[in-house]
Amino acid sequence: MTAPSTFGLSSEARNLHWLLTNLVEEVPGIQSVAVVSSDGLLLLSSDPGRNEEAREARTAKPAGPRGSAADLATIVSGIGSLTVGAAKLMEFGGVKHTMVAMDEGSLFVMSISDGSLLGVHGSADCDMSVVAYHMALFVGRAGHVLTPELRSELRQSLQSQSAGSPR
């Protein structure tokens, strides 16, 4: 993983980047991570170098890069909306987490706060309980700092990165 530049960011934003980097580097089998706002926008990613590549691919309408942070954010947002709707219909309360086990990988979605979500794409051989445990730690540490102001700062940071990348 290439660490995103955190120059000029608030201490809360830098801490969130640090937490995300540690999650990816310390948990075996995690391939990519995305933090998504309640309105489905990517706020933070483990592979920021591919964010612009995914945006360009979407506007050009070919099939975008598989597994990119933007793709993960879209999937996480969709699964989050689907599970929240299902929970409301079933009257079971809020959704805490969702796990999808596939033949060649796993997808984990966990609520952070105010509708924000943490999404993790894991390899087929990842230990799902270890991934879920570390995601819960991330959510516990990040949830109270993910304020509207910080979400706005993270969005602006992603936009600045894409504007500054060479085309």
N, C-alpha and C positions, 0 to 999 in steps of 0.2 A: 504494500500500500504506500502510495506517496502521500505524505502529510500535506494538507492544504496550508496555504499561507495564512497565518493568524495575525499578521502585522496590522495594527490599527483597530483590532477588535477589542471589545470590552473584556474584562476579566471573566465575566460569566460566559461569553461566547468562546473564549479560549479554553475555559474549563470544560465546556461541552465538547469541543473538538478533542480535547485530551481524553475525556471519558470514552468517546467513540473510538478513538485510535486504540486505546487500551482494550476495549471490547473485542475489536477485530484481531489485535495482535496476541491477546492472552487466551482466547478461546479457540481450541482446535476445531477446524471444519467450517468456520464462518468464512463465507466467500465475499459477501457484501452486506452493507448495512445502510439503511436510509431512515432519517427522521422526517416525518411528513406532518404538515399542519392540518388542522381540521378541515380546511378547504381544499386539501389534496396537493398542496404545493410542497415541493422538496425544500427542506430547510437545511439539512446537513447530510453528508454522504461520506462513505468510506472510500469512494473512488471519484474524487472531484474532477480528475483529468478527463473523465468520459462524459461529464454532464453536458458540455457544449456539443460534443459529438452526437449525443442522443438528441439534443434539441434540433440540430441541423438535419439529422436523419428524419425526424418527424415532420419538419416543414417541407422537406424534399419528397416526402411520401414513400420512400422505399422502406423495406423492413429495417427497422433500427437495430442497433447493436444489442444482441441478446445479453441479458444479465446486467445491463448498465444501471447506474443509480436512478436515472430518470424512469427507466422501465420498472425497476423495483418500486419506486415511489408510486407509480400509477397502479401497480398491482396491489400494494399495501393499502392505498386509498380505497380501491374498489372492494377489497375484502373487508376493510373496516366498515364501510357503508353497508355492505351486505349483512354482516354479523350484527351491527347495531339495529338494523331493520328487523332482523330475525328475533333478536332479544326483545324488542318492543312488541312484536306480534305475539310472542310467547309469554310476555309479561314476566320475564325472569331477571330483570334488573340489567345493570350495565355489563358490557363485555370487558373482561379482564385480559384475555389473550386467546389467540387462535393459532393452531398448529396444523400444517398440511404436510403430510409425509408422501413423497413421490418416489418413483423408482430410482431416480438419479439425483435426489436432493430433497431438501426440506425448506419450508417457508414458515416463519414465525412472525406473528403480528401481536404487539402488546400495546395497550393504551398507556399514554404517558400522562397527559393532563389536558383539560379543556378540549378534548377531541383529537389532540395530537397523537401520533402513532409512531412506534418504533418497529421497523420491519427488518428482518434478518433472513438472508438467503444462505442456507447451510448445505454442505456437501452431503452425499448419501450416507457417509460413514460417521457423521457428527453424532455426538451423544446429545440427544434432544433434551434430556433433563439438565445437562450442564449448560447448554445454550439458554434454556429457559431461566435457569437460576441467574446467570450473568446478565440476561436481559432485565430481570426483575431488579437486580442491583443497579443497573444503569437507570432504569425508570425511577427508582427510589432516590437516586442522587440527582437526576436531571429534572424531575417533575416540578420541584418547587422553584427552579430558576427559569423555567421555560415560560416567561411572561410574554405578553403581547409585544412589549418593547424588544425583547430578545428575539422573538420570532421575526419581527420586522428587520432587525439588524442582520440576522442570518440570511433572510431573503435578499437583502441588499448586497451582502457579501457574495452570494452565489451569482447575482447579476453582474457585479463588478468583475468577478473571475471570468465570466463568459465574455464580457465586453473587452477585457484585457487580453484574451487569448488570441493567438494568431490564426488567421483564416486561410 
